[in-house]
Amino acid sequence: MWTAIIVTAVGAYLLKLAGLSIPGSVLEHPLVHRVADLMPVALLAALVAVQVFSTGSELTVDARTAGLAVAVLALLARAPFIVVVLAAALTAALLRLL
């Protein structure tokens, strides 16, 4: 286990060092800015997809899918964040209860 931790720490350090070694002209390119802006959105979408549509190593469609649909509709309606979360949780909970 310690080997994995040390290898991960060294890898993270080398990745950071590589990022600091990139010339400024490369970092100022519009494509790099666009990718950097969209990367968190893509990672969050992937995390949501994994959490909603999988159970272990299987793909599933269950109450979480309906909760996600309600959350998307609430977001499109520009509802406050707490309303989005509560509506999605309530939808999933009620469907699981049935």
Backbone as CSV, one residue per row, in Angstrom:
resi,resn,N_x,N_y,N_z,CA_x,CA_y,CA_z,C_x,C_y,C_z
1,MET,0.822,-1.188,0.000,0.000,0.000,0.000,0.870,1.258,0.000
2,TRP,1.962,1.240,0.772,2.824,2.418,0.824,3.488,2.684,-0.517
3,THR,3.737,1.622,-1.267,4.330,1.814,-2.588,3.381,2.613,-3.479
4,ALA,2.101,2.274,-3.449,1.115,2.990,-4.248,1.022,4.452,-3.821
5,ILE,1.070,4.718,-2.528,0.994,6.099,-2.038,2.209,6.899,-2.483
6,ILE,3.387,6.303,-2.386,4.613,7.009,-2.767,4.642,7.242,-4.274
7,VAL,4.258,6.236,-5.064,4.228,6.399,-6.515,3.225,7.484,-6.916
8,THR,2.082,7.522,-6.264,1.080,8.548,-6.559,1.598,9.939,-6.198
9,ALA,2.257,10.066,-5.054,2.799,11.363,-4.638,3.877,11.833,-5.609
10,VAL,4.761,10.953,-6.013,5.814,11.320,-6.967,5.195,11.688,-8.312
11,GLY,4.196,10.918,-8.750,3.519,11.224,-10.005,2.843,12.580,-9.967
12,ALA,2.179,12.902,-8.850,1.521,14.200,-8.719,2.545,15.333,-8.744
13,TYR,3.672,15.126,-8.079,4.723,16.144,-8.081,5.280,16.355,-9.488
14,LEU,5.536,15.252,-10.210,6.071,15.369,-11.565,5.068,16.026,-12.513
15,LEU,3.784,15.735,-12.324,2.758,16.378,-13.147,2.715,17.879,-12.888
16,LYS,2.817,18.262,-11.615,2.840,19.694,-11.272,4.089,20.350,-11.845
17,LEU,5.223,19.684,-11.747,6.464,20.219,-12.295,6.375,20.378,-13.812
18,ALA,5.745,19.423,-14.469,5.563,19.523,-15.924,4.672,20.714,-16.266
19,GLY,3.642,20.941,-15.473,2.763,22.086,-15.701,3.472,23.410,-15.531
20,LEU,4.388,23.476,-14.578,5.144,24.711,-14.360,6.214,24.920,-15.423
21,SER,6.600,23.857,-16.121,7.654,23.946,-17.130,7.138,24.348,-18.504
22,ILE,5.819,24.385,-18.674,5.242,24.734,-19.965,5.411,26.232,-20.195
23,PRO,5.872,26.613,-21.400,6.050,28.051,-21.684,4.730,28.816,-21.620
24,GLY,4.821,30.068,-21.263,3.637,30.907,-21.133,2.874,31.084,-22.434
25,SER,3.581,31.060,-23.552,2.904,31.238,-24.843,1.936,30.092,-25.127
26,VAL,2.260,28.902,-24.665,1.361,27.755,-24.846,0.125,27.921,-23.970
27,LEU,0.325,28.389,-22.755,-0.788,28.547,-21.817,-1.739,29.672,-22.209
28,GLU,-1.269,30.625,-22.997,-2.111,31.750,-23.416,-2.931,31.447,-24.659
29,HIS,-2.759,30.277,-25.221,-3.502,29.900,-26.429,-4.987,29.768,-26.091
30,PRO,-5.890,30.283,-26.952,-7.337,30.234,-26.661,-7.879,28.811,-26.469
31,LEU,-7.332,27.842,-27.185,-7.789,26.461,-27.037,-7.487,25.924,-25.639
32,VAL,-6.333,26.286,-25.108,-5.971,25.848,-23.755,-6.929,26.456,-22.735
33,HIS,-7.289,27.718,-22.917,-8.247,28.367,-22.013,-9.612,27.683,-22.092
34,ARG,-10.036,27.361,-23.299,-11.348,26.721,-23.494,-11.384,25.344,-22.832
35,VAL,-10.323,24.567,-23.031,-10.250,23.234,-22.420,-10.217,23.350,-20.894
36,ALA,-9.455,24.292,-20.389,-9.367,24.476,-18.940,-10.709,24.902,-18.344
37,ASP,-11.480,25.682,-19.103,-12.799,26.098,-18.628,-13.793,24.945,-18.613
38,LEU,-13.705,24.061,-19.612,-14.692,22.986,-19.736,-14.321,21.702,-18.993
39,MET,-13.081,21.570,-18.575,-12.644,20.340,-17.907,-13.426,20.047,-16.622
40,PRO,-13.647,21.004,-15.716,-14.433,20.695,-14.514,-15.860,20.256,-14.836
41,VAL,-16.461,20.858,-15.858,-17.817,20.491,-16.255,-17.845,19.047,-16.752
42,ALA,-16.874,18.690,-17.573,-16.808,17.320,-18.107,-16.572,16.306,-16.998
43,LEU,-15.701,16.625,-16.053,-15.433,15.701,-14.945,-16.653,15.536,-14.047
44,LEU,-17.364,16.623,-13.792,-18.575,16.535,-12.968,-19.655,15.735,-13.686
45,ALA,-19.803,15.943,-14.988,-20.791,15.178,-15.756,-20.459,13.695,-15.750
46,ALA,-19.188,13.360,-15.865,-18.785,11.954,-15.811,-19.063,11.355,-14.437
47,LEU,-18.805,12.112,-13.386,-19.077,11.623,-12.036,-20.568,11.393,-11.822
48,VAL,-21.394,12.315,-12.289,-22.847,12.161,-12.180,-23.300,10.934,-12.948
49,ALA,-22.789,10.745,-14.156,-23.185,9.589,-14.966,-22.813,8.282,-14.278
50,VAL,-21.636,8.220,-13.704,-21.211,6.995,-13.019,-22.081,6.747,-11.792
51,GLN,-22.384,7.775,-11.043,-23.168,7.606,-9.825,-24.629,7.281,-10.095
52,VAL,-25.186,7.810,-11.184,-26.611,7.625,-11.469,-26.876,6.335,-12.234
53,PHE,-26.040,6.021,-13.203,-26.352,4.925,-14.115,-25.583,3.644,-13.855
54,SER,-24.921,3.514,-12.714,-24.196,2.265,-12.457,-24.415,1.791,-11.032
55,THR,-24.425,0.470,-10.926,-24.434,-0.198,-9.631,-23.350,-1.262,-9.707
56,GLY,-22.255,-1.038,-9.010,-21.126,-1.940,-9.147,-20.559,-1.818,-10.547
57,SER,-20.574,-2.911,-11.286,-20.062,-2.875,-12.657,-21.187,-3.011,-13.684
58,GLU,-22.424,-2.829,-13.253,-23.576,-2.962,-14.137,-24.233,-1.600,-14.384
59,LEU,-24.756,-1.438,-15.595,-25.537,-0.243,-15.911,-26.969,-0.458,-15.438
60,THR,-27.546,0.545,-14.801,-28.913,0.441,-14.297,-29.692,1.715,-14.582
61,VAL,-30.995,1.553,-14.667,-31.906,2.690,-14.743,-32.917,2.482,-13.626
62,ASP,-32.871,3.354,-12.633,-33.762,3.198,-11.485,-34.228,4.569,-11.008
63,ALA,-34.551,4.686,-9.751,-35.093,5.935,-9.208,-34.102,7.089,-9.319
64,ARG,-32.815,6.781,-9.301,-31.811,7.851,-9.430,-31.923,8.561,-10.779
65,THR,-32.302,7.799,-11.811,-32.457,8.396,-13.144,-33.595,9.416,-13.143
66,ALA,-34.689,9.072,-12.498,-35.804,10.017,-12.398,-35.402,11.234,-11.568
67,GLY,-34.639,11.012,-10.521,-34.154,12.134,-9.720,-33.272,13.066,-10.522
68,LEU,-32.417,12.485,-11.357,-31.576,13.307,-12.229,-32.418,14.091,-13.222
69,ALA,-33.444,13.455,-13.782,-34.324,14.143,-14.738,-35.016,15.330,-14.063
70,VAL,-35.498,15.129,-12.853,-36.144,16.226,-12.114,-35.138,17.331,-11.818
71,ALA,-33.913,16.958,-11.473,-32.884,17.959,-11.196,-32.582,18.787,-12.452
72,VAL,-32.500,18.126,-13.596,-32.236,18.851,-14.848,-33.387,19.811,-15.158
73,LEU,-34.614,19.335,-14.992,-35.766,20.210,-15.240,-35.774,21.401,-14.286
74,ALA,-35.429,21.163,-13.026,-35.389,22.256,-12.059,-34.278,23.251,-12.415
75,LEU,-33.153,22.737,-12.888,-32.076,23.636,-13.300,-32.473,24.463,-14.517
76,LEU,-33.171,23.828,-15.453,-33.638,24.562,-16.628,-34.657,25.636,-16.251
77,ALA,-35.395,25.386,-15.175,-36.360,26.371,-14.684,-35.688,27.429,-13.804
78,ARG,-34.359,27.322,-13.663,-33.564,28.258,-12.860,-33.971,28.280,-11.390
79,ALA,-34.277,27.100,-10.869,-34.618,26.980,-9.446,-33.349,27.133,-8.608
80,PRO,-33.484,27.585,-7.370,-32.322,27.669,-6.474,-31.735,26.271,-6.235
81,PHE,-30.448,26.236,-5.929,-29.729,24.966,-5.788,-30.386,24.047,-4.764
82,ILE,-30.784,24.576,-3.626,-31.383,23.735,-2.589,-32.690,23.121,-3.076
83,VAL,-33.443,23.856,-3.888,-34.683,23.328,-4.453,-34.372,22.193,-5.425
84,VAL,-33.334,22.356,-6.223,-32.926,21.312,-7.165,-32.565,20.036,-6.415
85,VAL,-31.752,20.159,-5.392,-31.315,18.991,-4.617,-32.499,18.334,-3.917
86,LEU,-33.333,19.119,-3.277,-34.481,18.547,-2.565,-35.473,17.890,-3.514
87,ALA,-35.719,18.496,-4.656,-36.653,17.913,-5.619,-36.125,16.585,-6.152
88,ALA,-34.841,16.527,-6.464,-34.247,15.283,-6.965,-34.271,14.198,-5.894
89,ALA,-33.915,14.557,-4.670,-33.901,13.574,-3.578,-35.305,13.080,-3.268
90,LEU,-36.260,13.977,-3.247,-37.642,13.600,-2.963,-38.200,12.694,-4.057
91,THR,-37.894,13.001,-5.297,-38.345,12.162,-6.419,-37.781,10.762,-6.310
92,ALA,-36.483,10.660,-6.097,-35.851,9.343,-5.988,-36.379,8.576,-4.779
93,ALA,-36.559,9.272,-3.664,-37.049,8.601,-2.457,-38.478,8.087,-2.639
94,LEU,-39.339,8.901,-3.239,-40.726,8.471,-3.450,-40.811,7.297,-4.421
95,LEU,-40.002,7.321,-5.464,-40.011,6.205,-6.411,-39.479,4.926,-5.777
96,ARG,-38.498,5.045,-4.921,-37.979,3.842,-4.218,-38.993,3.326,-3.215
97,LEU,-39.762,4.224,-2.655,-40.802,3.817,-1.700,-41.890,3.006,-2.400
98,LEU,-42.209,3.397,-3.635,-43.238,2.676,-4.396,-42.695,1.348,-4.824
